[in-house]
Amino acid sequence: MKKKRFRRGAALLLALVITGCSVTVPAEDEYYDYDYYEEVEPTQDPHMPAYYEPAQTDSLAKWPAAPAIEGKAAVVIDLMGGGILYAKNADTQLYPASITKIMTCLLACENLPMDTPFVMSESAAYGIESGSSSIYADTGEEFTMEQALMALMLESANEIALRLAEMISGNPKKFAELMNQRARELGCTNTHFNNPHGLPDINHYTSAMDMALIARAAWNNKQFRRFCCTDYYNIPPTNIQPETRYMRNHHQMMEGMDRAFTGVFGGKTGYTTAAGNTLVTYARRGNMRLGVVVLKSLDGAYTDTANLLNYGFDNFAKLNVSKATAEHALWPNALPCEKYTLKNMGNVYPLYFRSRVYAIVPRTVEISEVICTHTRRRNALGSGIIDMDFRYQDNLVAKATAYARPVLKDLLIDPSYNRKA
């Protein structure tokens, strides 16, 4: 039905002309419209259901309110100190898609020297799904290790992932066991890898928190950073392929890309129908370096990531927590010759950090509100090692390793005990 509009005054004037009757025309402010519309269906909600799910970190006092995001799960992590700035469904198990290759690349950097020859096997070249990400490497084709890892991270080449798994562990299944072992070493509790590339597999999953731990560990590997932060790379003709392969980083938030965001170094993209858009991003602004993990999102997860980076950089600051906590920590298993010394010091042991320890916390949080806990690490030889966690209301804001000073030597040289704190 088309929309119809008319004024009562116009109808009355028409009646006057036709009938010749005198009528009283209403004042202008008495005119009103009769509107008739077709019934319109309610506008469909443009957001995913997860958009309305709150962030876990919103429950913390003094913590800035987080932006709503489309992603089902996300974490913002301090790449240096390991603290968590934002968490949403952080431990929910979801499919990672191709961000799996961050772990694959990290293990390659840890286990294969860069001068290792890389020759493509038939099982790897033809062991991937048709139409999936690939540089179409063929059986017997020769690459350098650098070229292979660039293809893995920039073009997300699945056949390269399979070949790396074979080179490191013999076959992809044994390599998956190595992936899971490394994940456990990093503190992952909701991850099970079943292949080196991230193609759909019901037994291949992770969580935003676990992926953040993996992404941080990878970032702290100097070799890995080369492969996730390069924007363009070419592989010249090989012994089989006569044409140059031109590769470009798929992460659209890097400088010069379509969704460029100031400070983004690089990262890794991922997508499958089951996983949705997954994205890992590394960025720096000022003296802060942040990593963002978004799982099961829309729009490449770029809008979510931009909102979370702005949230982190705009609302948080670095706080030096090393001097306030480094001087002493409990040391219950002292040597007999040190017991009397420790008794005079209140049964604590002097420690030092090899570098300053910073926590990234909301700008309104004071250092006195950050609580330090410590765990003694087994160490048969050398000075004692203590793992220290810094928390604000049970939310991890930094991790650090402290080392014990020889007590008797410090007594003779520096009675203040804290010259390195």
PELIN-V85032 format. One line per field, one symbol per residue. burial: 1 if it has 9 or more other C-alpha atoms within 8 Angstrom, else 0. A space follows every 10 residues. Layout:
burial->???
This chain:
burial->0000001110 1110110000 0000000000 1000000000 0000000001 1000111100 0010010001 1111111110 1111111111 1111111111 1111111110 0000000111 1101101100 0001001111 1111101111 1111111111 1111110111 1101111111 0011010101 1111111101 0001111111 1111111111 1001101111 1010101101 0001101110 1111001001 1001111111 1100111111 1111000111 1111111101 1101111110 1110111111 1100011110 1000000110 1110001111 1110001111 1100000001 0101010000 0011111111 1100011111 1111101001 1000001100 1
